């Protein structure tokens, strides 16, 4: 999924803030506040890279790394 634009993030942020202001249920309010905080981080820090795309795993990654000392 491509990263969202600032306009898309701010649009969702605004809609959730309006919904949070209108609700009276504290559980819903807390959930909306948590989602708004996620959107704030996404807007400020950018979309986090996906774990699978960031570092491909191979069988070699499971083996310990050994650094050899070579004579000069």
PDB file of N, CA, C, O and CB in Angstrom:
ATOM      1  N   UNK A   1       0.851  -1.170   0.000  1.00  0.00           N
ATOM      2  CA  UNK A   1       0.000   0.000   0.000  1.00  0.00           C
ATOM      3  C   UNK A   1       0.899   1.236   0.000  1.00  0.00           C
ATOM      4  O   UNK A   1       1.782   1.355   0.849  1.00  0.00           O
ATOM      5  CB  UNK A   1      -0.969  -0.004   1.226  1.00  0.00           C
ATOM      6  N   UNK A   2       0.684   2.152  -0.939  1.00  0.00           N
ATOM      7  CA  UNK A   2       1.529   3.341  -0.990  1.00  0.00           C
ATOM      8  C   UNK A   2       1.279   4.245   0.212  1.00  0.00           C
ATOM      9  O   UNK A   2       0.190   4.228   0.787  1.00  0.00           O
ATOM     10  CB  UNK A   2       1.285   4.112  -2.288  1.00  0.00           C
ATOM     11  N   UNK A   3       2.276   5.031   0.592  1.00  0.00           N
ATOM     12  CA  UNK A   3       2.088   5.928   1.725  1.00  0.00           C
ATOM     13  C   UNK A   3       0.974   6.933   1.442  1.00  0.00           C
ATOM     14  O   UNK A   3       0.755   7.345   0.303  1.00  0.00           O
ATOM     15  CB  UNK A   3       3.395   6.661   2.051  1.00  0.00           C
ATOM     16  N   UNK A   4       0.289   7.307   2.496  1.00  0.00           N
ATOM     17  CA  UNK A   4      -0.811   8.248   2.328  1.00  0.00           C
ATOM     18  C   UNK A   4      -0.279   9.670   2.275  1.00  0.00           C
ATOM     19  O   UNK A   4       0.785   9.973   2.814  1.00  0.00           O
ATOM     20  CB  UNK A   4      -1.833   8.099   3.465  1.00  0.00           C
ATOM     21  N   UNK A   5      -1.031  10.529   1.622  1.00  0.00           N
ATOM     22  CA  UNK A   5      -0.627  11.925   1.542  1.00  0.00           C
ATOM     23  C   UNK A   5      -1.011  12.638   2.831  1.00  0.00           C
ATOM     24  O   UNK A   5      -1.838  12.151   3.602  1.00  0.00           O
ATOM     25  CB  UNK A   5      -1.273  12.619   0.320  1.00  0.00           C
ATOM     26  N   UNK A   6      -0.404  13.787   3.053  1.00  0.00           N
ATOM     27  CA  UNK A   6      -0.716  14.590   4.238  1.00  0.00           C
ATOM     28  C   UNK A   6      -2.196  14.966   4.234  1.00  0.00           C
ATOM     29  O   UNK A   6      -2.829  15.007   5.289  1.00  0.00           O
ATOM     30  CB  UNK A   6       0.168  15.864   4.290  1.00  0.00           C
ATOM     31  N   UNK A   7      -2.740  15.238   3.070  1.00  0.00           N
ATOM     32  CA  UNK A   7      -4.149  15.610   2.965  1.00  0.00           C
ATOM     33  C   UNK A   7      -5.053  14.474   3.451  1.00  0.00           C
ATOM     34  O   UNK A   7      -6.035  14.722   4.150  1.00  0.00           O
ATOM     35  CB  UNK A   7      -4.498  15.982   1.514  1.00  0.00           C
ATOM     36  N   UNK A   8      -4.728  13.235   3.088  1.00  0.00           N
ATOM     37  CA  UNK A   8      -5.517  12.077   3.513  1.00  0.00           C
ATOM     38  C   UNK A   8      -5.421  11.877   5.027  1.00  0.00           C
ATOM     39  O   UNK A   8      -6.425  11.603   5.685  1.00  0.00           O
ATOM     40  CB  UNK A   8      -5.044  10.807   2.780  1.00  0.00           C
ATOM     41  N   UNK A   9      -4.219  12.015   5.575  1.00  0.00           N
ATOM     42  CA  UNK A   9      -4.021  11.837   7.014  1.00  0.00           C
ATOM     43  C   UNK A   9      -4.796  12.897   7.780  1.00  0.00           C
ATOM     44  O   UNK A   9      -5.502  12.584   8.738  1.00  0.00           O
ATOM     45  CB  UNK A   9      -2.521  11.901   7.375  1.00  0.00           C
ATOM     46  N   UNK A  10      -4.667  14.152   7.359  1.00  0.00           N
ATOM     47  CA  UNK A  10      -5.347  15.240   8.053  1.00  0.00           C
ATOM     48  C   UNK A  10      -6.857  15.135   7.932  1.00  0.00           C
ATOM     49  O   UNK A  10      -7.578  15.519   8.853  1.00  0.00           O
ATOM     50  CB  UNK A  10      -4.884  16.573   7.513  1.00  0.00           C
ATOM     51  N   UNK A  11      -7.340  14.627   6.825  1.00  0.00           N
ATOM     52  CA  UNK A  11      -8.778  14.444   6.635  1.00  0.00           C
ATOM     53  C   UNK A  11      -9.319  13.424   7.636  1.00  0.00           C
ATOM     54  O   UNK A  11     -10.346  13.659   8.272  1.00  0.00           O
ATOM     55  CB  UNK A  11      -9.084  13.992   5.189  1.00  0.00           C
ATOM     56  N   UNK A  12      -8.622  12.285   7.776  1.00  0.00           N
ATOM     57  CA  UNK A  12      -9.053  11.273   8.747  1.00  0.00           C
ATOM     58  C   UNK A  12      -8.923  11.802  10.168  1.00  0.00           C
ATOM     59  O   UNK A  12      -9.796  11.567  11.004  1.00  0.00           O
ATOM     60  CB  UNK A  12      -8.231   9.982   8.586  1.00  0.00           C
ATOM     61  N   UNK A  13      -7.843  12.512  10.441  1.00  0.00           N
ATOM     62  CA  UNK A  13      -7.602  13.100  11.755  1.00  0.00           C
ATOM     63  C   UNK A  13      -8.766  14.021  12.139  1.00  0.00           C
ATOM     64  O   UNK A  13      -9.286  13.944  13.253  1.00  0.00           O
ATOM     65  CB  UNK A  13      -6.263  13.882  11.764  1.00  0.00           C
ATOM     66  N   UNK A  14      -9.165  14.887  11.213  1.00  0.00           N
ATOM     67  CA  UNK A  14     -10.253  15.836  11.465  1.00  0.00           C
ATOM     68  C   UNK A  14     -11.579  15.105  11.702  1.00  0.00           C
ATOM     69  O   UNK A  14     -12.324  15.449  12.620  1.00  0.00           O
ATOM     70  CB  UNK A  14     -10.393  16.815  10.283  1.00  0.00           C
ATOM     71  N   UNK A  15     -11.866  14.106  10.883  1.00  0.00           N
ATOM     72  CA  UNK A  15     -13.120  13.354  11.024  1.00  0.00           C
ATOM     73  C   UNK A  15     -13.176  12.643  12.376  1.00  0.00           C
ATOM     74  O   UNK A  15     -14.216  12.640  13.035  1.00  0.00           O
ATOM     75  CB  UNK A  15     -13.267  12.329   9.879  1.00  0.00           C
ATOM     76  N   UNK A  16     -12.060  12.041  12.789  1.00  0.00           N
ATOM     77  CA  UNK A  16     -12.025  11.349  14.083  1.00  0.00           C
ATOM     78  C   UNK A  16     -12.152  12.326  15.248  1.00  0.00           C
ATOM     79  O   UNK A  16     -12.802  12.020  16.248  1.00  0.00           O
ATOM     80  CB  UNK A  16     -10.730  10.547  14.220  1.00  0.00           C
ATOM     81  N   UNK A  17     -11.542  13.488  15.125  1.00  0.00           N
ATOM     82  CA  UNK A  17     -11.640  14.488  16.189  1.00  0.00           C
ATOM     83  C   UNK A  17     -13.083  14.967  16.341  1.00  0.00           C
ATOM     84  O   UNK A  17     -13.556  15.165  17.460  1.00  0.00           O
ATOM     85  CB  UNK A  17     -10.707  15.682  15.898  1.00  0.00           C
ATOM     86  N   UNK A  18     -13.774  15.153  15.236  1.00  0.00           N
ATOM     87  CA  UNK A  18     -15.180  15.571  15.300  1.00  0.00           C
ATOM     88  C   UNK A  18     -16.027  14.469  15.939  1.00  0.00           C
ATOM     89  O   UNK A  18     -16.891  14.745  16.771  1.00  0.00           O
ATOM     90  CB  UNK A  18     -15.718  15.913  13.881  1.00  0.00           C
ATOM     91  N   UNK A  19     -15.774  13.228  15.547  1.00  0.00           N
ATOM     92  CA  UNK A  19     -16.517  12.091  16.108  1.00  0.00           C
ATOM     93  C   UNK A  19     -16.237  11.954  17.604  1.00  0.00           C
ATOM     94  O   UNK A  19     -17.145  11.670  18.385  1.00  0.00           O
ATOM     95  CB  UNK A  19     -16.145  10.780  15.372  1.00  0.00           C
ATOM     96  N   UNK A  20     -14.979  12.155  18.002  1.00  0.00           N
ATOM     97  CA  UNK A  20     -14.600  12.071  19.411  1.00  0.00           C
ATOM     98  C   UNK A  20     -15.327  13.144  20.232  1.00  0.00           C
ATOM     99  O   UNK A  20     -15.766  12.879  21.351  1.00  0.00           O
ATOM    100  CB  UNK A  20     -13.069  12.223  19.566  1.00  0.00           C
ATOM    101  N   UNK A  21     -15.452  14.341  19.679  1.00  0.00           N
ATOM    102  CA  UNK A  21     -16.123  15.434  20.387  1.00  0.00           C
ATOM    103  C   UNK A  21     -17.616  15.188  20.557  1.00  0.00           C
ATOM    104  O   UNK A  21     -18.223  15.686  21.504  1.00  0.00           O
ATOM    105  CB  UNK A  21     -15.907  16.736  19.651  1.00  0.00           C
ATOM    106  N   UNK A  22     -18.214  14.418  19.640  1.00  0.00           N
ATOM    107  CA  UNK A  22     -19.652  14.175  19.674  1.00  0.00           C
ATOM    108  C   UNK A  22     -20.048  12.981  20.532  1.00  0.00           C
ATOM    109  O   UNK A  22     -21.199  12.892  20.960  1.00  0.00           O
ATOM    110  CB  UNK A  22     -20.159  13.971  18.285  1.00  0.00           C
ATOM    111  N   UNK A  23     -19.138  12.075  20.791  1.00  0.00           N
ATOM    112  CA  UNK A  23     -19.482  10.855  21.526  1.00  0.00           C
ATOM    113  C   UNK A  23     -19.462  11.087  23.033  1.00  0.00           C
ATOM    114  O   UNK A  23     -18.741  11.947  23.539  1.00  0.00           O
ATOM    115  CB  UNK A  23     -18.517   9.726  21.160  1.00  0.00           C
ATOM    116  N   UNK A  24     -20.269  10.299  23.735  1.00  0.00           N
ATOM    117  CA  UNK A  24     -20.311  10.391  25.196  1.00  0.00           C
ATOM    118  C   UNK A  24     -19.752   9.142  25.865  1.00  0.00           C
ATOM    119  O   UNK A  24     -19.494   9.152  27.069  1.00  0.00           O
ATOM    120  CB  UNK A  24     -21.735  10.626  25.663  1.00  0.00           C
ATOM    121  N   UNK A  25     -19.562   8.072  25.109  1.00  0.00           N
ATOM    122  CA  UNK A  25     -19.030   6.816  25.643  1.00  0.00           C
ATOM    123  C   UNK A  25     -17.516   6.938  25.832  1.00  0.00           C
ATOM    124  O   UNK A  25     -16.791   7.234  24.882  1.00  0.00           O
ATOM    125  CB  UNK A  25     -19.369   5.623  24.698  1.00  0.00           C
ATOM    126  N   UNK A  26     -17.048   6.712  27.049  1.00  0.00           N
ATOM    127  CA  UNK A  26     -15.620   6.898  27.339  1.00  0.00           C
ATOM    128  C   UNK A  26     -14.737   5.883  26.623  1.00  0.00           C
ATOM    129  O   UNK A  26     -13.614   6.212  26.239  1.00  0.00           O
ATOM    130  CB  UNK A  26     -15.381   6.806  28.832  1.00  0.00           C
ATOM    131  N   UNK A  27     -15.221   4.650  26.433  1.00  0.00           N
ATOM    132  CA  UNK A  27     -14.428   3.645  25.719  1.00  0.00           C
ATOM    133  C   UNK A  27     -14.195   4.069  24.267  1.00  0.00           C
ATOM    134  O   UNK A  27     -13.091   3.942  23.738  1.00  0.00           O
ATOM    135  CB  UNK A  27     -15.131   2.270  25.766  1.00  0.00           C
ATOM    136  N   UNK A  28     -15.241   4.567  23.647  1.00  0.00           N
ATOM    137  CA  UNK A  28     -15.129   5.019  22.257  1.00  0.00           C
ATOM    138  C   UNK A  28     -14.217   6.243  22.194  1.00  0.00           C
ATOM    139  O   UNK A  28     -13.385   6.355  21.293  1.00  0.00           O
ATOM    140  CB  UNK A  28     -16.534   5.349  21.663  1.00  0.00           C
ATOM    141  N   UNK A  29     -14.373   7.148  23.140  1.00  0.00           N
ATOM    142  CA  UNK A  29     -13.537   8.351  23.176  1.00  0.00           C
ATOM    143  C   UNK A  29     -12.066   7.988  23.309  1.00  0.00           C
ATOM    144  O   UNK A  29     -11.222   8.575  22.632  1.00  0.00           O
ATOM    145  CB  UNK A  29     -13.958   9.265  24.332  1.00  0.00           C
ATOM    146  N   UNK A  30     -11.748   7.028  24.172  1.00  0.00           N
ATOM    147  CA  UNK A  30     -10.359   6.604  24.358  1.00  0.00           C
ATOM    148  C   UNK A  30      -9.806   5.929  23.098  1.00  0.00           C
ATOM    149  O   UNK A  30      -8.651   6.141  22.729  1.00  0.00           O
ATOM    150  CB  UNK A  30     -10.254   5.648  25.556  1.00  0.00           C
ATOM    151  N   UNK A  31     -10.631   5.122  22.447  1.00  0.00           N
ATOM    152  CA  UNK A  31     -10.210   4.475  21.205  1.00  0.00           C
ATOM    153  C   UNK A  31      -9.939   5.487  20.105  1.00  0.00           C
ATOM    154  O   UNK A  31      -8.954   5.376  19.375  1.00  0.00           O
ATOM    155  CB  UNK A  31     -11.265   3.487  20.743  1.00  0.00           C
ATOM    156  N   UNK A  32     -10.815   6.471  19.992  1.00  0.00           N
ATOM    157  CA  UNK A  32     -10.626   7.513  18.986  1.00  0.00           C
ATOM    158  C   UNK A  32      -9.377   8.346  19.297  1.00  0.00           C
ATOM    159  O   UNK A  32      -8.633   8.721  18.391  1.00  0.00           O
ATOM    160  CB  UNK A  32     -11.872   8.421  18.912  1.00  0.00           C
ATOM    161  N   UNK A  33      -9.158   8.628  20.566  1.00  0.00           N
ATOM    162  CA  UNK A  33      -7.968   9.390  20.958  1.00  0.00           C
ATOM    163  C   UNK A  33      -6.691   8.622  20.620  1.00  0.00           C
ATOM    164  O   UNK A  33      -5.706   9.220  20.186  1.00  0.00           O
ATOM    165  CB  UNK A  33      -8.009   9.712  22.465  1.00  0.00           C
ATOM    166  N   UNK A  34      -6.701   7.306  20.815  1.00  0.00           N
ATOM    167  CA  UNK A  34      -5.540   6.485  20.479  1.00  0.00           C
ATOM    168  C   UNK A  34      -5.281   6.497  18.972  1.00  0.00           C
ATOM    169  O   UNK A  34      -4.134   6.592  18.536  1.00  0.00           O
ATOM    170  CB  UNK A  34      -5.744   5.043  20.969  1.00  0.00           C
ATOM    171  N   UNK A  35      -6.343   6.402  18.186  1.00  0.00           N
ATOM    172  CA  UNK A  35      -6.188   6.430  16.723  1.00  0.00           C
ATOM    173  C   UNK A  35      -5.698   7.806  16.265  1.00  0.00           C
ATOM    174  O   UNK A  35      -4.877   7.900  15.352  1.00  0.00           O
ATOM    175  CB  UNK A  35      -7.531   6.078  16.023  1.00  0.00           C
ATOM    176  N   UNK A  36      -6.194   8.863  16.890  1.00  0.00           N
ATOM    177  CA  UNK A  36      -5.745  10.211  16.547  1.00  0.00           C
ATOM    178  C   UNK A  36      -4.256  10.345  16.846  1.00  0.00           C
ATOM    179  O   UNK A  36      -3.525  10.972  16.080  1.00  0.00           O
ATOM    180  CB  UNK A  36      -6.555  11.279  17.324  1.00  0.00           C
ATOM    181  N   UNK A  37      -3.804   9.763  17.949  1.00  0.00           N
ATOM    182  CA  UNK A  37      -2.378   9.794  18.290  1.00  0.00           C
ATOM    183  C   UNK A  37      -1.555   9.052  17.243  1.00  0.00           C
ATOM    184  O   UNK A  37      -0.464   9.500  16.892  1.00  0.00           O
ATOM    185  CB  UNK A  37      -2.142   9.180  19.682  1.00  0.00           C
ATOM    186  N   UNK A  38      -2.056   7.923  16.738  1.00  0.00           N
ATOM    187  CA  UNK A  38      -1.356   7.190  15.673  1.00  0.00           C
ATOM    188  C   UNK A  38      -1.254   8.050  14.417  1.00  0.00           C
ATOM    189  O   UNK A  38      -0.209   8.093  13.768  1.00  0.00           O
ATOM    190  CB  UNK A  38      -2.084   5.859  15.353  1.00  0.00           C
ATOM    191  N   UNK A  39      -2.333   8.727  14.083  1.00  0.00           N
ATOM    192  CA  UNK A  39      -2.328   9.593  12.909  1.00  0.00           C
ATOM    193  C   UNK A  39      -1.353  10.753  13.084  1.00  0.00           C
ATOM    194  O   UNK A  39      -0.672  11.151  12.139  1.00  0.00           O
ATOM    195  CB  UNK A  39      -3.735  10.126  12.636  1.00  0.00           C
ATOM    196  N   UNK A  40      -1.291  11.290  14.300  1.00  0.00           N
ATOM    197  CA  UNK A  40      -0.361  12.388  14.573  1.00  0.00           C
ATOM    198  C   UNK A  40       1.071  11.928  14.334  1.00  0.00           C
ATOM    199  O   UNK A  40       1.858  12.633  13.701  1.00  0.00           O
ATOM    200  CB  UNK A  40      -0.526  12.902  16.023  1.00  0.00           C
ATOM    201  N   UNK A  41       1.410  10.734  14.846  1.00  0.00           N
ATOM    202  CA  UNK A  41       2.761  10.196  14.643  1.00  0.00           C
ATOM    203  C   UNK A  41       3.026   9.937  13.165  1.00  0.00           C
ATOM    204  O   UNK A  41       4.115  10.225  12.668  1.00  0.00           O
ATOM    205  CB  UNK A  41       2.951   8.897  15.448  1.00  0.00           C
ATOM    206  N   UNK A  42       2.033   9.393  12.460  1.00  0.00           N
ATOM    207  CA  UNK A  42       2.199   9.127  11.029  1.00  0.00           C
ATOM    208  C   UNK A  42       2.423  10.432  10.273  1.00  0.00           C
ATOM    209  O   UNK A  42       3.243  10.482   9.356  1.00  0.00           O
ATOM    210  CB  UNK A  42       0.967   8.384  10.465  1.00  0.00           C
ATOM    211  N   UNK A  43       1.711  11.474  10.643  1.00  0.00           N
ATOM    212  CA  UNK A  43       1.841  12.762   9.972  1.00  0.00           C
ATOM    213  C   UNK A  43       3.214  13.382  10.245  1.00  0.00           C
ATOM    214  O   UNK A  43       3.842  13.928   9.338  1.00  0.00           O
ATOM    215  CB  UNK A  43       0.725  13.717  10.426  1.00  0.00           C
ATOM    216  N   UNK A  44       3.679  13.297  11.493  1.00  0.00           N
ATOM    217  CA  UNK A  44       4.944  13.924  11.871  1.00  0.00           C
ATOM    218  C   UNK A  44       6.140  13.088  11.417  1.00  0.00           C
ATOM    219  O   UNK A  44       7.079  13.620  10.824  1.00  0.00           O
ATOM    220  CB  UNK A  44       4.997  14.134  13.387  1.00  0.00           C
ATOM    221  N   UNK A  45       6.110  11.789  11.691  1.00  0.00           N
ATOM    222  CA  UNK A  45       7.264  10.924  11.431  1.00  0.00           C
ATOM    223  C   UNK A  45       7.233  10.255  10.070  1.00  0.00           C
ATOM    224  O   UNK A  45       8.265   9.783   9.590  1.00  0.00           O
ATOM    225  CB  UNK A  45       7.352   9.876  12.484  1.00  0.00           C
ATOM    226  N   UNK A  46       6.084  10.205   9.449  1.00  0.00           N
ATOM    227  CA  UNK A  46       5.951   9.500   8.182  1.00  0.00           C
ATOM    228  C   UNK A  46       5.497   8.077   8.423  1.00  0.00           C
ATOM    229  O   UNK A  46       5.473   7.608   9.560  1.00  0.00           O
ATOM    230  CB  UNK A  46       7.271   9.514   7.407  1.00  0.00           C
ATOM    231  N   UNK A  47       5.144   7.402   7.367  1.00  0.00           N
ATOM    232  CA  UNK A  47       4.679   6.028   7.459  1.00  0.00           C
ATOM    233  C   UNK A  47       5.857   5.115   7.782  1.00  0.00           C
ATOM    234  O   UNK A  47       6.876   5.171   7.095  1.00  0.00           O
ATOM    235  CB  UNK A  47       3.988   5.590   6.146  1.00  0.00           C
ATOM    236  N   UNK A  48       5.742   4.279   8.808  1.00  0.00           N
ATOM    237  CA  UNK A  48       6.859   3.384   9.125  1.00  0.00           C
ATOM    238  C   UNK A  48       7.047   2.354   8.018  1.00  0.00           C
ATOM    239  O   UNK A  48       6.066   1.897   7.432  1.00  0.00           O
ATOM    240  CB  UNK A  48       6.625   2.678  10.475  1.00  0.00           C
ATOM    241  N   UNK A  49       8.293   1.981   7.721  1.00  0.00           N
ATOM    242  CA  UNK A  49       8.518   0.963   6.696  1.00  0.00           C
ATOM    243  C   UNK A  49       7.993  -0.386   7.163  1.00  0.00           C
ATOM    244  O   UNK A  49       7.984  -0.694   8.355  1.00  0.00           O
ATOM    245  CB  UNK A  49      10.012   0.862   6.350  1.00  0.00           C
ATOM    246  N   UNK A  50       7.560  -1.171   6.205  1.00  0.00           N
ATOM    247  CA  UNK A  50       7.067  -2.504   6.544  1.00  0.00           C
ATOM    248  C   UNK A  50       8.241  -3.390   6.919  1.00  0.00           C
ATOM    249  O   UNK A  50       9.312  -3.294   6.319  1.00  0.00           O
ATOM    250  CB  UNK A  50       6.268  -3.122   5.366  1.00  0.00           C
ATOM    251  N   UNK A  51       8.048  -4.237   7.893  1.00  0.00           N
ATOM    252  CA  UNK A  51       9.127  -5.084   8.389  1.00  0.00           C
ATOM    253  C   UNK A  51       9.649  -6.017   7.302  1.00  0.00           C
ATOM    254  O   UNK A  51      10.858  -6.221   7.200  1.00  0.00           O
ATOM    255  CB  UNK A  51       8.652  -5.895   9.588  1.00  0.00           C
ATOM    256  N   UNK A  52       8.768  -6.583   6.495  1.00  0.00           N
ATOM    257  CA  UNK A  52       9.212  -7.532   5.480  1.00  0.00           C
ATOM    258  C   UNK A  52       9.953  -6.834   4.351  1.00  0.00           C
ATOM    259  O   UNK A  52      10.863  -7.422   3.765  1.00  0.00           O
ATOM    260  CB  UNK A  52       8.026  -8.301   4.922  1.00  0.00           C
ATOM    261  N   UNK A  53       9.595  -5.609   4.032  1.00  0.00           N
ATOM    262  CA  UNK A  53      10.269  -4.890   2.959  1.00  0.00           C
ATOM    263  C   UNK A  53      11.577  -4.281   3.437  1.00  0.00           C
ATOM    264  O   UNK A  53      12.492  -4.075   2.640  1.00  0.00           O
ATOM    265  CB  UNK A  53       9.362  -3.805   2.400  1.00  0.00           C
ATOM    266  N   UNK A  54      11.675  -3.995   4.713  1.00  0.00           N
ATOM    267  CA  UNK A  54      12.862  -3.342   5.242  1.00  0.00           C
ATOM    268  C   UNK A  54      14.062  -4.279   5.260  1.00  0.00           C
ATOM    269  O   UNK A  54      15.170  -3.865   4.917  1.00  0.00           O
ATOM    270  CB  UNK A  54      12.592  -2.822   6.637  1.00  0.00           C
ATOM    271  N   UNK A  55      13.864  -5.520   5.650  1.00  0.00           N
ATOM    272  CA  UNK A  55      14.976  -6.461   5.776  1.00  0.00           C
ATOM    273  C   UNK A  55      14.514  -7.842   5.328  1.00  0.00           C
ATOM    274  O   UNK A  55      13.836  -8.541   6.081  1.00  0.00           O
ATOM    275  CB  UNK A  55      15.510  -6.505   7.237  1.00  0.00           C
ATOM    276  N   UNK A  56      14.869  -8.236   4.128  1.00  0.00           N
ATOM    277  CA  UNK A  56      14.483  -9.573   3.692  1.00  0.00           C
ATOM    278  C   UNK A  56      15.206 -10.635   4.509  1.00  0.00           C
ATOM    279  O   UNK A  56      16.390 -10.503   4.818  1.00  0.00           O
ATOM    280  CB  UNK A  56      14.780  -9.758   2.200  1.00  0.00           C
ATOM    281  N   UNK A  57      14.486 -11.672   4.848  1.00  0.00           N
ATOM    282  CA  UNK A  57      15.084 -12.739   5.649  1.00  0.00           C
ATOM    283  C   UNK A  57      15.559 -13.853   4.741  1.00  0.00           C
ATOM    284  O   UNK A  57      14.913 -14.192   3.750  1.00  0.00           O
ATOM    285  CB  UNK A  57      14.082 -13.282   6.687  1.00  0.00           C
ATOM    286  N   UNK A  58      16.701 -14.415   5.098  1.00  0.00           N
ATOM    287  CA  UNK A  58      17.251 -15.565   4.376  1.00  0.00           C
ATOM    288  C   UNK A  58      17.748 -16.569   5.405  1.00  0.00           C
ATOM    289  O   UNK A  58      17.774 -16.282   6.602  1.00  0.00           O
ATOM    290  CB  UNK A  58      18.407 -15.137   3.399  1.00  0.00           C
ATOM    291  N   UNK A  59      18.136 -17.729   4.941  1.00  0.00           N
ATOM    292  CA  UNK A  59      18.663 -18.747   5.850  1.00  0.00           C
ATOM    293  C   UNK A  59      19.993 -18.315   6.454  1.00  0.00           C
ATOM    294  O   UNK A  59      20.321 -18.715   7.571  1.00  0.00           O
ATOM    295  CB  UNK A  59      18.831 -20.078   5.118  1.00  0.00           C
ATOM    296  N   UNK A  60      20.746 -17.520   5.744  1.00  0.00           N
ATOM    297  CA  UNK A  60      22.052 -17.078   6.214  1.00  0.00           C
ATOM    298  C   UNK A  60      21.909 -16.182   7.440  1.00  0.00           C
ATOM    299  O   UNK A  60      22.786 -16.191   8.303  1.00  0.00           O
ATOM    300  CB  UNK A  60      22.802 -16.339   5.101  1.00  0.00           C
ATOM    301  N   UNK A  61      20.820 -15.405   7.540  1.00  0.00           N
ATOM    302  CA  UNK A  61      20.621 -14.486   8.653  1.00  0.00           C
ATOM    303  C   UNK A  61      20.526 -15.209   9.991  1.00  0.00           C
ATOM    304  O   UNK A  61      20.767 -14.603  11.034  1.00  0.00           O
ATOM    305  CB  UNK A  61      19.373 -13.668   8.427  1.00  0.00           C
ATOM    306  N   UNK A  62      20.185 -16.476   9.978  1.00  0.00           N
ATOM    307  CA  UNK A  62      20.054 -17.220  11.223  1.00  0.00           C
ATOM    308  C   UNK A  62      21.404 -17.648  11.804  1.00  0.00           C
ATOM    309  O   UNK A  62      21.500 -17.966  12.989  1.00  0.00           O
ATOM    310  CB  UNK A  62      19.193 -18.434  10.998  1.00  0.00           C
ATOM    311  N   UNK A  63      22.435 -17.653  10.973  1.00  0.00           N
ATOM    312  CA  UNK A  63      23.753 -18.085  11.430  1.00  0.00           C
ATOM    313  C   UNK A  63      24.481 -16.916  12.090  1.00  0.00           C
ATOM    314  O   UNK A  63      24.307 -15.768  11.683  1.00  0.00           O
ATOM    315  CB  UNK A  63      24.586 -18.649  10.252  1.00  0.00           C
ATOM    316  N   UNK A  64      25.289 -17.203  13.101  1.00  0.00           N
ATOM    317  CA  UNK A  64      26.043 -16.116  13.745  1.00  0.00           C
ATOM    318  C   UNK A  64      27.093 -15.551  12.791  1.00  0.00           C
ATOM    319  O   UNK A  64      27.630 -16.258  11.938  1.00  0.00           O
ATOM    320  CB  UNK A  64      26.719 -16.616  15.042  1.00  0.00           C
ATOM    321  N   UNK A  65      27.365 -14.280  12.957  1.00  0.00           N
ATOM    322  CA  UNK A  65      28.376 -13.614  12.126  1.00  0.00           C
ATOM    323  C   UNK A  65      29.744 -13.777  12.793  1.00  0.00           C
ATOM    324  O   UNK A  65      29.885 -13.552  13.995  1.00  0.00           O
ATOM    325  CB  UNK A  65      28.032 -12.093  11.919  1.00  0.00           C
ATOM    326  N   UNK A  66      30.737 -14.165  12.014  1.00  0.00           N
ATOM    327  CA  UNK A  66      32.084 -14.354  12.527  1.00  0.00           C
ATOM    328  C   UNK A  66      33.019 -13.447  11.742  1.00  0.00           C
ATOM    329  O   UNK A  66      33.051 -13.482  10.512  1.00  0.00           O
ATOM    330  CB  UNK A  66      32.527 -15.845  12.428  1.00  0.00           C
ATOM    331  N   UNK A  67      33.768 -12.649  12.460  1.00  0.00           N
ATOM    332  CA  UNK A  67      34.725 -11.783  11.805  1.00  0.00           C
ATOM    333  C   UNK A  67      36.111 -12.431  11.925  1.00  0.00           C
ATOM    334  O   UNK A  67      36.578 -12.714  13.028  1.00  0.00           O
ATOM    335  CB  UNK A  67      34.706 -10.345  12.429  1.00  0.00           C
ATOM    336  N   UNK A  68      36.741 -12.654  10.812  1.00  0.00           N
ATOM    337  CA  UNK A  68      38.060 -13.291  10.823  1.00  0.00           C
ATOM    338  C   UNK A  68      39.145 -12.229  10.874  1.00  0.00           C
ATOM    339  O   UNK A  68      39.021 -11.166  10.265  1.00  0.00           O
ATOM    340  CB  UNK A  68      38.248 -14.196   9.583  1.00  0.00           C
ATOM    341  N   UNK A  69      40.215 -12.531  11.609  1.00  0.00           N
ATOM    342  CA  UNK A  69      41.377 -11.649  11.635  1.00  0.00           C
ATOM    343  C   UNK A  69      42.343 -12.131  10.562  1.00  0.00           C
ATOM    344  O   UNK A  69      42.802 -13.273  10.578  1.00  0.00           O
ATOM    345  CB  UNK A  69      42.059 -11.627  13.052  1.00  0.00           C
ATOM    346  N   UNK A  70      42.631 -11.255   9.657  1.00  0.00           N
ATOM    347  CA  UNK A  70      43.561 -11.593   8.585  1.00  0.00           C
ATOM    348  C   UNK A  70      44.923 -10.990   8.896  1.00  0.00           C
ATOM    349  O   UNK A  70      45.009  -9.875   9.410  1.00  0.00           O
ATOM    350  CB  UNK A  70      43.037 -11.093   7.212  1.00  0.00           C
ATOM    351  N   UNK A  71      45.993 -11.729   8.583  1.00  0.00           N
ATOM    352  CA  UNK A  71      47.342 -11.163   8.827  1.00  0.00           C
ATOM    353  C   UNK A  71      47.600  -9.996   7.898  1.00  0.00           C
ATOM    354  O   UNK A  71      47.148  -9.982   6.753  1.00  0.00           O
ATOM    355  CB  UNK A  71      48.440 -12.240   8.636  1.00  0.00           C
ATOM    356  N   UNK A  72      48.337  -9.012   8.409  1.00  0.00           N
ATOM    357  CA  UNK A  72      48.663  -7.839   7.599  1.00  0.00           C
ATOM    358  C   UNK A  72      49.854  -8.074   6.736  1.00  0.00           C
ATOM    359  O   UNK A  72      50.261  -7.183   5.990  1.00  0.00           O
ATOM    360  CB  UNK A  72      48.906  -6.648   8.464  1.00  0.00           C
TER     361      UNK A  72
END
